[in-house]
Amino acid sequence: MRVYIMTDLEGVAGVTNFVDWCTPAGRYYDTAKELLTQEVNAAVDGFIAGGATEIVVADGHGAGAINPLLLDPRVELMRG
Protein backbone atom coordinates (compact mmCIF):
# COMPACT_ATOMS: atom_id res chain seq x y z
CA MET A 1 0.00 0.00 0.00
CA ARG A 2 1.26 3.47 -0.89
CA VAL A 3 0.44 6.45 1.34
CA TYR A 4 0.63 10.19 0.63
CA ILE A 5 0.54 12.59 3.60
CA MET A 6 0.00 16.33 3.08
CA THR A 7 0.93 18.52 6.05
CA ASP A 8 0.73 22.12 7.19
CA LEU A 9 1.48 23.82 10.51
CA GLU A 10 -2.01 25.22 10.94
CA GLY A 11 -3.44 21.75 11.61
CA VAL A 12 -0.99 20.59 14.28
CA ALA A 13 -2.29 19.73 17.75
CA GLY A 14 -1.19 22.44 20.17
CA VAL A 15 -0.74 25.17 17.57
CA THR A 16 -3.09 27.84 18.84
CA ASN A 17 -2.54 30.87 16.64
CA PHE A 18 -0.86 31.79 13.39
CA VAL A 19 1.42 34.64 14.46
CA ASP A 20 3.20 32.91 17.36
CA TRP A 21 3.33 29.40 15.89
CA CYS A 22 3.26 29.47 12.08
CA THR A 23 5.59 32.27 11.03
CA PRO A 24 9.40 32.06 11.07
CA ALA A 25 9.54 35.06 13.44
CA GLY A 26 6.99 33.52 15.80
CA ARG A 27 8.18 32.70 19.31
CA TYR A 28 6.93 29.09 19.10
CA TYR A 29 7.78 28.40 15.44
CA ASP A 30 10.55 25.88 16.18
CA THR A 31 8.30 24.09 18.66
CA ALA A 32 5.50 23.92 16.10
CA LYS A 33 7.86 22.39 13.53
CA GLU A 34 8.94 19.75 16.03
CA LEU A 35 5.31 18.97 16.93
CA LEU A 36 4.43 18.59 13.25
CA THR A 37 7.35 16.23 12.66
CA GLN A 38 6.35 14.15 15.70
CA GLU A 39 2.75 13.93 14.45
CA VAL A 40 3.95 12.78 11.03
CA ASN A 41 6.19 10.16 12.63
CA ALA A 42 3.25 8.84 14.68
CA ALA A 43 1.14 8.58 11.52
CA VAL A 44 3.99 6.79 9.74
CA ASP A 45 4.17 4.22 12.55
CA GLY A 46 0.45 3.57 12.15
CA PHE A 47 0.60 3.30 8.37
CA ILE A 48 3.56 0.89 8.53
CA ALA A 49 1.72 -1.22 11.12
CA GLY A 50 -1.26 -1.23 8.77
CA GLY A 51 0.77 -2.55 5.85
CA ALA A 52 2.07 0.53 4.06
CA THR A 53 5.09 -0.16 1.87
CA GLU A 54 5.76 3.37 0.62
CA ILE A 55 5.06 6.69 2.35
CA VAL A 56 5.52 10.12 0.80
CA VAL A 57 5.18 13.21 3.01
CA ALA A 58 4.56 16.61 1.44
CA ASP A 59 5.56 19.60 3.54
CA GLY A 60 2.82 22.06 2.65
CA HIS A 61 4.09 24.98 4.71
CA GLY A 62 5.85 27.40 2.38
CA ALA A 63 8.89 27.98 4.59
CA GLY A 64 9.36 24.26 5.25
CA ALA A 65 7.92 23.06 8.51
CA ILE A 66 9.05 19.45 8.80
CA ASN A 67 12.41 18.90 10.44
CA PRO A 68 14.15 16.38 8.16
CA LEU A 69 16.63 15.47 10.91
CA LEU A 70 13.77 14.27 13.12
CA LEU A 71 11.65 12.73 10.35
CA ASP A 72 11.25 8.96 10.22
CA PRO A 73 13.79 7.65 7.69
CA ARG A 74 11.20 5.30 6.16
CA VAL A 75 9.49 8.18 4.35
CA GLU A 76 10.27 10.29 1.32
CA LEU A 77 9.98 14.04 2.02
CA MET A 78 8.71 16.41 -0.67
CA ARG A 79 9.11 20.16 -0.36
CA GLY A 80 8.34 23.05 -2.63
C-alpha positions, 0 to 999 in steps of 0.5 A: 500500500502506498500512502501520501501525507499532506501537512501544514502547521495550521493543523498541528495539535497544540498550535493555537494561533498563526502569528506565534506558531506558524511564522518564522519570526513567531516565538513558538515556530521551532516548537510547532515544527517539532510537533508537526514532525512528531505527528507525522512520525506517529502517523507513519508508525500507524501506516507501517503497522497497517501494511504501508510499503511506501510513504511520501510526506509533502511539507505544505508549509511554504517555509518548510515546517518538517524537520528532516533530521527528526523525520522517520527515515522510512518516508520520502519528504517532498518540499516546494 
